[in-house]
Amino acid sequence: MRILIESPFLLAGDNLDLFKNAYVLIDNELIAEVGTGERPQAEKKISFKNELIIPGLINAHVHIGDSAFKDQGLEKSVSELFKPPNGLKHKLLEHTETKILVQAVKDSLNDMLRCGTTTFADFREGSIKGAQILLEALRNNSIRALILGRPDHVFSKSQIEKNQGKIPSNSLAQLNELLDLTQGLALSSPNDMTDEAMRQLADLAIKYNKFRAIHASEAPNSKDISVERSGLTEIERAIRFFNVNLLVHLTYASREDLDKVAKEETPVVICPRANASLGLKLPPITKMHDLGITVCLGTDNVMINQPNMFREMEFTLKAYRIERASSQYPSPRDILCMATINGARALGIGHKTGSIKEGKSADLAIINMNKNLRNVNDIYSALVHRTGAEDILTVLLRGKFSYGYKI
């Protein structure tokens, strides 16, 4: 069925240009036409009077599997919370009933949808079981998920420190099943792996045309640890041995490392609220932008943050205004791009979603401008600065009304 949706405001194309008195024509799952002139014919017409249509938001990095453990261990360090296999989250995952984990993930999926998120990339702990938990939670939920798993093999402290050891054949065999369930692999850190193991995993993922992502340079000492063990930084190892598609955090990345990332044209997802929650610094976003690196946003671990991209955008806008000179901080439009088209490009799905453009999936968030956005003077600033979940009137996923307004 062809559905014509009219609205006084719409952000169109990969640059999020503002269209007024606009329309979008949806043909089944796809956007067939976007414009401001004469309306095309459609079986169904919906006219909004004071609403804004934006692309569905993209959460490019989240650990949704930890949704049952909100606000536990906030006083602990990154390693105490998340370092495998004995971080707090790993202990909690091991000792929590599966049905509780599944329900908590379902709650977070619904939370993301009501906040305008239509796509997310999840770093899945727990190998096959972890992937199955998310797949069970996704049943009957239309949100688009990029599930990125990881092996269950853990190297000994000695192997890690000597940077010696491979993933055994039985664990590699399990990874074939894991890759059947997921869209790729996502590792905790090069400092938790050996170079040989990262090369093994990269070869396997490339064989099956699967996505590869990894955390790097999240903590102040991560670079020194990596150089001591291998002679290379975490970022250098991720590029050389894991042939990475997406780098996460880069909070403490040096200019030299960023130059390498830019040269390889590797996208980066940053999570400023998570960095703040853990007492870390903000990632060098201005340097990344200056080097032409594609930067996108994620909300990171649900233990420490709600997976709310509007909160992430607002914090990013304000935090960088504190830290940077007035001429250097990212604009509201920059940040909105980080939460939409940049996220899609970083995840390798920019041809499918991330913007309101002919041929792409009809993933839309329609925002009521009669609440927090009443009397705004700049739509981009208002979206990033003051929009909340309460302003989301409806969300469309693949052309279907999936939250709020129904037809």
C-alpha positions in Angstrom: 0.0 0.0 0.0 1.2 3.5 -0.8 0.9 5.9 2.1 1.3 9.7 1.7 2.4 11.5 4.9 2.3 15.3 5.0 3.9 17.5 7.6 4.9 21.2 7.9 8.5 20.2 8.6 10.7 17.3 7.4 14.5 16.7 7.4 15.3 15.2 4.1 18.4 13.6 2.4 21.8 12.7 3.8 22.5 16.3 4.9 19.2 16.5 6.8 18.0 19.5 4.9 14.9 21.2 6.3 11.8 20.9 4.0 8.7 22.9 4.8 5.2 22.0 3.9 6.6 18.6 2.9 5.5 15.1 2.2 7.0 11.6 2.1 5.4 8.8 0.0 5.9 5.3 1.3 5.4 2.3 -0.9 5.3 -0.8 1.2 8.6 -0.7 3.2 10.4 1.9 1.1 10.4 5.7 0.7 9.2 6.3 -2.9 9.3 10.1 -3.0 10.1 13.1 -0.8 9.2 16.6 -1.7 7.4 19.9 -1.2 5.3 20.4 -4.3 2.3 18.7 -5.8 1.4 15.6 -3.9 1.5 12.1 -5.6 -1.4 9.7 -5.5 -1.7 7.2 -2.7 -4.2 4.8 -1.2 -3.8 6.3 2.2 -3.1 10.0 3.2 -2.1 11.2 6.6 -1.8 14.9 7.2 0.0 16.2 10.4 -0.6 19.8 11.3 2.3 20.7 13.6 4.7 17.9 13.5 8.3 17.3 12.3 9.4 14.1 10.5 13.0 13.0 11.0 14.9 9.8 10.2 14.8 7.1 12.8 17.7 7.4 15.2 20.6 4.9 15.1 22.2 3.7 18.3 25.6 2.5 16.9 26.9 1.0 20.1 24.9 -0.6 23.0 25.2 -3.5 25.4 21.5 -4.2 25.7 22.1 -7.6 27.4 23.0 -5.9 30.7 19.5 -4.3 31.0 18.8 -6.3 34.1 21.6 -4.7 36.1 20.9 -0.9 35.9 23.0 1.3 38.0 25.0 -1.5 39.6 28.7 -0.8 40.3 28.8 2.8 39.1 31.5 3.5 41.6 33.8 0.9 40.0 36.4 1.3 37.3 36.0 0.2 33.7 38.0 -2.9 34.3 36.1 -3.9 37.5 32.8 -3.5 35.6 33.5 -4.9 32.2 36.8 -6.7 31.8 36.2 -10.3 30.8 35.9 -12.9 32.3 35.6 -11.5 35.9 34.1 -8.1 35.5 30.9 -7.4 37.5 28.7 -7.6 34.4 30.1 -11.1 33.5 29.4 -12.4 37.0 25.9 -10.9 36.9 25.2 -12.4 33.5 26.4 -15.8 34.6 24.2 -15.9 37.7 20.9 -14.4 36.4 18.0 -16.5 35.1 17.6 -16.4 31.3 13.9 -15.4 31.5 14.9 -12.3 33.6 17.6 -11.3 31.0 15.1 -11.7 28.1 12.4 -9.6 29.8 15.0 -6.9 30.7 16.2 -6.8 27.1 12.6 -6.5 25.8 12.0 -3.5 28.1 15.1 -1.8 26.6 14.0 -2.6 23.1 10.7 -0.9 23.8 12.5 2.0 25.5 14.6 2.6 22.4 11.6 2.5 20.1 9.6 5.0 22.1 12.7 7.3 22.0 12.8 7.3 18.2 15.5 4.7 17.7 14.8 2.4 14.8 18.3 0.7 14.5 20.9 -0.4 17.0 24.1 -2.3 17.0 24.5 -4.6 20.1 27.7 -6.0 21.4 26.7 -9.5 22.5 28.4 -11.2 25.4 27.8 -14.9 26.0 28.6 -16.3 22.6 25.7 -18.4 21.2 23.6 -18.2 24.3 23.9 -14.4 24.4 22.8 -14.1 20.8 19.9 -16.4 21.4 18.7 -14.3 24.4 18.6 -11.2 22.1 16.9 -13.1 19.3 14.2 -14.3 21.7 13.7 -10.7 23.0 13.4 -9.4 19.4 10.6 -11.8 18.6 7.5 -9.7 17.7 9.6 -6.5 17.8 10.2 -4.7 14.5 13.3 -2.7 15.6 16.3 -3.3 13.3 19.2 -5.0 15.1 22.8 -5.5 14.2 23.8 -8.3 16.5 27.6 -8.6 17.0 28.8 -11.6 19.0 32.1 -12.6 20.5 33.8 -15.9 21.2 33.6 -17.5 24.7 37.3 -18.4 24.8 39.2 -16.5 27.5 43.0 -16.3 27.3 45.1 -16.8 30.4 46.8 -13.8 32.0 50.2 -15.2 30.9 49.1 -15.6 27.3 47.7 -12.1 27.2 50.9 -10.5 28.7 53.1 -12.5 26.4 50.8 -11.9 23.4 51.0 -15.6 22.5 48.2 -18.1 21.8 45.5 -19.0 19.4 41.8 -19.7 19.7 41.5 -23.5 20.0 39.7 -25.4 17.2 36.7 -26.3 19.3 36.0 -22.6 20.0 36.4 -21.7 16.4 33.9 -24.4 15.4 31.4 -22.8 17.8 32.0 -19.5 16.1 30.6 -20.8 12.8 27.3 -21.3 14.6 27.5 -17.9 16.3 28.1 -16.2 12.9 25.0 -18.0 11.6 23.0 -16.2 14.3 24.7 -12.7 14.1 25.8 -10.1 11.7 29.4 -10.1 12.9 31.9 -10.1 15.7 32.5 -7.4 18.4 35.5 -7.8 20.7 36.0 -6.2 24.1 39.5 -4.9 23.5 42.8 -5.8 21.7 44.3 -5.9 25.2 42.0 -8.9 26.0 43.2 -10.8 22.9 46.4 -11.9 21.3 47.3 -10.7 17.8 47.1 -14.3 16.5 43.6 -14.6 17.8 42.4 -11.4 16.3 43.8 -12.5 12.9 42.0 -15.8 13.3 38.7 -14.0 14.1 39.1 -11.6 11.2 39.8 -14.3 8.7 36.7 -16.2 9.8 34.5 -13.1 9.7 35.8 -12.0 6.3 35.2 -15.6 5.0 31.5 -15.2 5.9 31.3 -11.5 4.9 30.6 -10.5 8.5 31.0 -7.1 10.3 33.9 -6.6 12.7 33.9 -4.1 15.6 36.1 -3.6 18.7 36.6 -1.3 21.7 39.9 0.6 21.8 41.6 3.4 23.7 38.8 3.6 26.2 41.0 3.8 29.4 44.0 6.1 30.1 46.4 3.2 30.4 45.2 1.1 27.5 47.8 2.4 25.0 50.7 1.8 27.3 49.6 -1.8 28.1 49.2 -2.6 24.4 52.6 -1.1 23.4 54.3 -3.0 26.2 52.9 -6.3 25.1 53.1 -6.0 21.3 54.9 -2.8 20.4 51.7 -1.4 18.9 48.8 0.6 20.2 45.4 -0.9 20.6 44.2 1.0 17.5 47.1 -0.2 15.4 46.5 -3.8 16.4 42.8 -3.5 15.7 43.5 -2.2 12.2 46.4 -4.6 11.4 45.2 -7.8 12.9 41.4 -7.6 13.2 40.9 -5.6 9.9 38.2 -3.7 11.9 35.1 -2.1 10.3 34.1 0.0 13.4 36.2 1.3 16.3 34.4 2.1 19.6 35.3 4.9 22.0 38.9 6.1 21.1 38.6 8.3 24.2 42.4 8.5 24.7 43.4 8.1 21.1 46.6 10.0 20.1 46.9 12.2 17.1 49.1 9.6 15.5 46.4 6.9 16.0 43.7 9.2 14.7 45.8 9.8 11.6 45.9 6.0 11.0 42.1 5.7 11.6 41.5 8.5 9.0 43.9 6.9 6.5 42.0 3.6 6.8 38.7 5.4 6.6 37.5 3.5 9.6 34.3 4.9 11.3 34.3 5.6 15.1 31.4 5.4 17.5 31.7 7.6 20.6 29.7 7.3 23.8 30.2 10.5 25.8 27.6 9.8 28.5 29.2 6.5 29.3 32.7 8.2 29.5 31.2 10.7 31.9 29.5 8.0 34.0 32.8 6.2 34.4 34.8 9.3 35.2 36.7 9.3 31.9 37.3 12.2 29.6 35.5 13.1 26.4 36.7 11.6 23.1 38.6 14.0 20.8 35.6 14.6 18.5 37.0 17.8 17.0 40.2 16.2 15.9 38.2 13.3 14.4 36.0 15.7 12.4 39.0 17.7 11.3 40.5 14.5 9.9 37.4 13.5 8.1 36.6 10.5 10.2 33.0 9.4 10.2 31.8 9.8 13.8 28.6 8.4 15.2 26.9 8.0 18.6 26.0 5.2 20.9 24.6 4.9 24.4 26.9 2.0 25.5 26.0 -0.2 28.4 22.5 -0.2 29.8 24.0 -0.8 33.2 25.2 2.8 33.3 22.9 4.6 30.7 19.4 4.5 29.4 19.6 3.7 25.6 18.1 7.1 24.8 19.6 8.8 21.8 18.0 12.2 22.6 19.8 12.2 25.9 23.0 11.3 24.2 22.7 14.1 21.7 21.8 16.7 24.3 24.8 15.6 26.6 27.1 15.7 23.6 26.1 19.2 22.6 26.5 20.6 26.1 29.5 18.7 27.2 31.6 19.8 24.2 30.6 23.4 24.7 32.1 23.2 28.1 35.3 21.5 27.0 36.0 23.2 23.6 36.5 26.8 22.5 33.3 28.3 21.1 34.5 27.9 17.5 35.2 24.2 17.8 32.3 22.4 19.3 30.0 20.3 17.1 26.9 22.0 15.9 23.4 20.6 16.6 23.1 19.6 13.0 26.5 17.7 13.2 25.3 15.8 16.3 22.0 14.9 14.6 23.9 13.5 11.7 26.0 11.5 14.1 22.8 10.0 15.5 21.3 9.2 12.0 23.1 9.0 8.7 26.6 8.7 10.2 25.5 5.7 12.3 24.0 4.0 9.3 27.2 4.6 7.3 29.4 3.3 10.1 27.4 0.1 10.4 27.5 -0.5 6.6 23.8 0.2 6.1 23.8 3.8 4.8 22.3 2.6 1.6 19.3 1.2 3.5 18.5 3.6 6.3 19.7 6.7 8.2 18.0 9.4 6.1 14.8 10.2 4.4 15.6 9.5 0.8 14.1 7.7 -2.1 14.8 4.0 -2.1 15.7 3.8 1.6 13.7 2.0 4.3 10.8 4.1 5.6 12.3 4.4 9.1 10.9 7.6 10.5 10.2 9.4 13.8 7.4 11.9 13.8 7.7 14.5 16.5 4.9 16.6 18.0 5.9 20.3 18.1 3.1 21.3 20.5 5.0 20.3 23.6 8.7 20.9 24.2 9.2 22.2 20.7 6.5 24.9 20.8 7.9 28.3 19.8 11.3 27.1 18.9 13.5 29.3 16.6 15.9 26.6 15.3 14.7 23.1 14.6 18.1 21.5 14.7 19.0 23.0 18.1 15.6 22.1 19.4 15.8 18.5 18.4 19.2 18.1 20.1 18.7 20.4 23.0 15.2 19.8 24.3 13.4 16.9 22.6 12.4 14.0 24.7 10.6 10.7 24.4 7.3 12.5 25.4 7.6 14.4 22.1 7.6 11.3 19.9 4.2 11.0 18.4 4.9 7.9 16.3 7.7 5.8 14.9 7.7 4.0 11.6 9.9 1.0 10.8 10.1 -0.3 7.3 6.9 1.6 6.5 4.9 0.2 9.4 3.6 2.3 12.3 5.5 0.5 15.1 5.0 2.9 18.1 2.4 5.5 18.9 -0.1 6.5 16.2 -1.7 3.7 14.3 -3.5 3.5 11.0 
